[in-house]
Amino acid sequence: MHGVSGSRLPLAAADAGVEAGRPYLIWRPTTPPPWPGMVVLHGAGSRKENHADFARACAARGWVALGFDQRGHGASADEMSPAALADVTRMARFLGSIEGVEPSRICARGSSMGGFVAIQAAASSGAIAGVIAVCPASEEGLRRGFREGNFDLRAGPEAVKALDAWLGELDLRDAVELMGAKPLALVHARGDESVPYTWSEELYARASDPRKLILVPGGHHRSAQHDAELQEVSLRWLERALAGRRKG
């Protein structure tokens, strides 16, 4: 399968701003509306700009993509906290308020911690219609990372305690089940040294249809996140899964 041609990719974000404390970038397609929307969620220690490649791929395929800095990351002024989950719904609704975007077809794509938050948001909010989760982190992996200070983010001792308590009450396997019939694509490299690919297999087994599991040989924790062909495959699958949600 061929990837998206570089000549079609919008290289720069069309809009930048801050919504409810979350610095964001938006990429818009050149195709006429209506458009589906994609909230792009980075992982722990990352920032919105690091996933501009996927946002551009979305725009090239006719999606409006919104990436934002989660709490404690990038240009955000606050610390990481459990409120990061509610931010996904808030930003999805903000994206849905943009003229031409269909609120019923707003999805989330997250990698590592972003994949964890994307699934949790889809399980608890009607604002998220579907998810692409790339090497999604487990709650135990995140708890360990926060406690040991393994992530390059802003979270003081009290914030870490709050995050630990919050994550201790969650189970991503339950969240996958609670997604119900919302489409879920799981993408994972078998060579992932941070999150075992078997975790995505376990989540896939608990998910309902429509669902898709893409396991690729070799690689590492970040390789599947930035693979252009995998981005294209996952977006095409999600478009087909969402076809019945279009208005009209």
Summary of the structure (lengths in Angstrom):
residues: 248
radius of gyration: 16.6
end to end distance: 31.2
largest distance: 50.9
contacts: 887
relative contact order: 0.15
helix: 41%
strand: 20%
